[in-house]
Amino acid sequence: MTTLAAGAIAMARAIGVGWLCFAPASVPERLEYLPAGFKTAPVQLAQAQPARAPDGSTQFDFSNETVGAEPKSFLSVVGFWTIGAEGDNKFLVVDGRRWKQGQPAANVADKARAIYGERYAEFLDNVQAYAYFPYAVAQGIDDFRGGEISFRFKPVAGRIDQGAGILFNLKPNGDYLLVRANALENNLVLFKYEKGKRSSVEWIRNTPTPTGQWQDLKVRISGAKVEGYLNGKLYLEHTLPAPVSGKIGVWSKADSVVYFDDYRVVPAPQG
């Protein structure tokens, strides 16, 4: 082992990212989520606000997005995120085979500014320094403090991981929390990402998460209390040291190829 490789592995262990030097599967000629013969569009920064229902909930269904382009309703910060389709149904895709670890998404400076305005500098610095886990930030949700966040997801591929997570409590310094499912591990985990290091907060085993099937993930948050549901079943309960407050999004890991659809945000009742 060369000194350079040994140093990289030591750094990975120090920051809690054991897969830093992962070698994802090669990108197939025919991408599962794009029509045959489709050519990928160039990356451009575009934004769109989600639809709000009369009850105050917010729905992201991707029906107005462009297949093969970056999402408009989510700003991809780390990783390769695009819009895919199966028949007439469009969805958000993370494709870890098309991403190099430690690499922020394209146009990340403009996206950081779109997310945090003039306060974007600290967020951008942390993204560029610790770009280890793919994630994208939901548009139009400035400060989620309680209620429910849910989506449907379909793990498709990934030799190292097939992770799908709900990201919340995202701060201007880049710290966040997430609840994630993983089809290769069959567990549900509450993680915190703080100062460039990920650590587990609550770990629930034996949560069946089959590859190749659409499933449901949901978090319910009330103040500092977090509940995690997989396919309608409550598995995870934890009380944080402080109430939740921050931006939200979707999360993944390593070489995961996962589809996301019907991302829904229901705020907690007022009063």
C-alpha positions in Angstrom: 0.0 0.0 0.0 1.4 3.4 -0.9 1.9 6.1 1.6 -0.8 8.2 -0.2 -3.4 5.4 -0.1 -2.6 4.7 3.6 -3.0 8.4 4.4 -6.4 8.5 2.6 -7.7 5.5 4.5 -6.4 7.0 7.8 -8.2 10.2 7.1 -11.4 8.3 6.2 -11.3 6.5 9.5 -10.7 9.7 11.4 -13.7 11.4 10.0 -16.0 8.4 10.1 -16.2 7.8 6.4 -15.0 4.3 5.9 -16.0 4.1 2.3 -14.0 7.3 1.2 -12.0 5.3 -1.3 -15.0 3.3 -2.7 -15.0 2.0 -6.2 -18.5 2.2 -7.6 -19.8 0.0 -10.3 -19.2 1.3 -13.8 -22.0 3.4 -15.4 -24.0 1.2 -17.8 -24.6 2.3 -21.4 -28.3 2.1 -20.9 -29.4 4.0 -17.7 -32.4 2.4 -16.1 -34.2 5.6 -15.5 -33.9 7.3 -18.9 -35.7 6.5 -22.2 -33.7 4.5 -24.8 -31.5 6.8 -26.9 -31.9 9.7 -24.5 -29.0 12.2 -24.4 -28.3 13.9 -21.1 -28.9 17.6 -21.0 -26.2 20.1 -19.9 -26.3 21.1 -16.2 -28.0 24.4 -15.6 -29.2 26.0 -12.4 -33.0 26.3 -12.4 -35.4 26.7 -9.5 -39.1 25.9 -9.1 -41.4 26.2 -6.1 -43.5 23.1 -5.0 -47.2 23.0 -5.0 -49.0 23.9 -1.7 -52.3 22.3 -0.8 -55.1 24.1 1.1 -54.2 22.2 4.3 -50.8 23.8 4.2 -48.9 20.6 3.1 -46.3 20.8 0.3 -46.1 18.2 -2.4 -43.1 17.5 -4.7 -44.2 15.0 -7.4 -41.8 15.9 -10.2 -44.5 15.8 -12.9 -43.4 19.2 -14.3 -39.7 18.4 -14.2 -37.5 17.6 -17.3 -36.3 14.0 -17.7 -32.5 13.9 -17.8 -32.0 17.3 -16.3 -31.2 18.4 -12.8 -34.2 18.8 -10.6 -35.7 22.3 -10.2 -37.6 21.6 -7.0 -34.5 20.4 -5.2 -31.1 21.9 -5.3 -28.4 19.2 -5.5 -25.6 20.1 -3.2 -23.5 16.9 -3.2 -23.7 14.0 -5.7 -25.3 13.4 -9.0 -29.1 14.0 -9.0 -31.4 14.0 -12.0 -34.9 13.4 -13.1 -35.8 9.9 -14.4 -38.9 8.3 -15.7 -40.7 4.9 -15.9 -43.5 5.2 -18.4 -45.4 8.4 -17.7 -44.2 8.7 -14.1 -41.3 11.1 -13.3 -39.2 10.9 -10.2 -35.9 12.2 -8.6 -32.9 9.9 -9.0 -29.6 9.8 -7.2 -27.0 7.9 -9.2 -23.8 7.2 -7.2 -22.2 5.5 -10.2 -21.9 9.0 -11.8 -20.4 10.7 -8.8 -16.9 11.0 -7.5 -16.7 11.0 -3.7 -15.6 14.3 -2.2 -17.1 16.2 -5.2 -19.8 18.8 -4.7 -22.6 19.0 -7.3 -22.2 21.2 -10.3 -22.7 25.0 -9.8 -22.6 24.4 -6.0 -21.7 28.0 -5.3 -24.8 29.3 -7.0 -26.9 26.7 -5.3 -25.5 27.6 -1.9 -26.4 31.3 -2.6 -29.9 30.2 -3.6 -30.3 28.3 -0.4 -28.9 30.7 2.2 -28.6 34.1 0.3 -25.9 36.3 1.6 -25.1 33.8 4.4 -24.0 31.2 1.9 -20.2 31.4 2.4 -20.0 29.2 5.6 -22.4 26.7 4.1 -20.3 26.5 0.9 -17.0 26.2 2.7 -18.3 23.1 4.6 -19.8 21.5 1.5 -16.6 21.8 -0.4 -14.5 20.5 2.6 -16.8 17.6 3.5 -18.6 16.5 0.3 -18.9 12.8 1.4 -22.7 12.1 1.3 -24.9 13.0 -1.6 -27.9 15.2 -0.7 -30.3 17.8 -2.3 -32.2 20.5 -0.5 -36.0 21.1 -1.0 -37.0 24.4 -2.4 -39.6 26.5 -0.7 -39.2 25.1 2.8 -37.2 27.7 4.7 -37.5 26.5 8.3 -39.1 23.2 9.1 -39.8 22.9 12.9 -42.3 20.2 13.2 -44.8 17.9 11.4 -44.2 15.1 8.9 -41.8 14.6 6.0 -42.3 11.6 3.8 -41.5 10.1 0.4 -41.7 7.0 -1.7 -38.3 5.4 -2.7 -37.1 2.6 -4.8 -33.6 1.2 -4.2 -32.3 0.1 -7.7 -28.6 -0.6 -7.5 -25.4 -0.1 -5.4 -22.7 -2.6 -4.4 -21.7 -0.6 -1.3 -24.9 1.1 -0.3 -28.5 1.5 -1.4 -29.4 4.3 1.1 -32.4 6.6 1.0 -32.7 9.3 3.7 -34.9 12.2 4.8 -32.6 15.1 5.7 -33.7 17.7 8.2 -32.4 20.3 10.6 -29.9 21.6 8.0 -28.0 24.6 9.3 -26.1 27.4 7.6 -22.8 25.7 8.7 -23.7 22.5 6.9 -24.7 20.4 9.9 -27.8 18.3 9.7 -29.8 15.3 10.9 -31.3 12.4 8.8 -33.3 9.2 9.1 -32.3 6.7 6.5 -33.2 3.3 5.3 -30.8 0.9 3.5 -31.8 -2.0 1.3 -28.4 -3.7 1.7 -28.5 -3.5 5.5 -32.2 -3.7 6.4 -31.9 -1.1 9.2 -33.3 2.3 10.0 -30.9 4.8 11.5 -31.0 8.4 12.9 -27.7 10.0 12.0 -26.3 13.4 12.8 -23.7 15.2 10.6 -21.7 17.7 12.6 -18.5 19.5 11.7 -17.8 17.2 8.8 -18.4 13.9 10.7 -21.3 11.6 10.6 -22.3 9.6 13.7 -25.3 7.4 14.6 -27.8 8.6 17.2 -30.4 5.7 17.1 -30.0 2.4 15.3 -32.9 0.0 14.6 -32.2 -3.4 13.0 -34.4 -5.8 11.2 -36.3 -3.3 9.1 -37.1 -5.2 5.8 -36.2 -2.9 2.8 -36.2 -4.9 -0.4 -34.3 -3.8 -3.5 -36.4 -3.1 -6.6 -39.6 -2.2 -4.8 -41.3 1.1 -4.1 -41.5 1.8 -0.4 -42.4 4.6 2.1 -40.2 6.4 4.5 -41.5 9.1 6.9 -40.3 11.1 9.9 -42.6 12.8 12.3 -41.1 15.6 14.4 -42.6 17.4 17.4 -40.2 19.8 19.1 -37.2 17.6 19.9 -39.0 14.2 19.4 -38.3 12.3 16.3 -40.2 9.2 15.0 -39.1 7.2 12.0 -41.6 5.1 10.0 -40.8 2.5 7.2 -43.7 1.2 5.1 -46.2 2.6 7.6 -44.7 1.0 10.7 -43.1 3.0 13.5 -39.6 1.7 14.2 -37.6 4.6 15.6 -38.2 7.0 18.5 -35.7 9.4 19.9 -35.6 12.7 21.8 -33.0 15.1 20.6 -31.2 17.6 23.0 -32.8 20.5 21.2 -35.9 21.2 19.0 -35.6 20.8 15.2 -35.3 23.9 13.1 -33.8 24.2 9.6 -34.0 23.3 5.9 -34.9 19.8 4.7 -34.1 17.5 1.7 -33.1 14.0 0.5 -30.0 12.1 1.2 -28.0 9.1 0.0 -24.6 7.5 0.2 -21.7 6.2 -1.9 -22.7 4.3 -5.1 -26.5 4.1 -4.3 -28.9 4.3 -7.2 -32.3 5.2 -5.7 -35.5 6.7 -7.1 -37.5 9.2 -5.0 -41.1 10.3 -5.5 -44.1 12.0 -3.8 -42.0 14.0 -1.4 -44.5 15.5 1.0 -44.2 18.0 3.9 -47.0 18.4 6.4 -46.5 21.1 9.0 -47.5 20.6 12.6 -50.9 22.0 13.6 -50.7 25.6 14.9 -51.9 26.5 18.3 
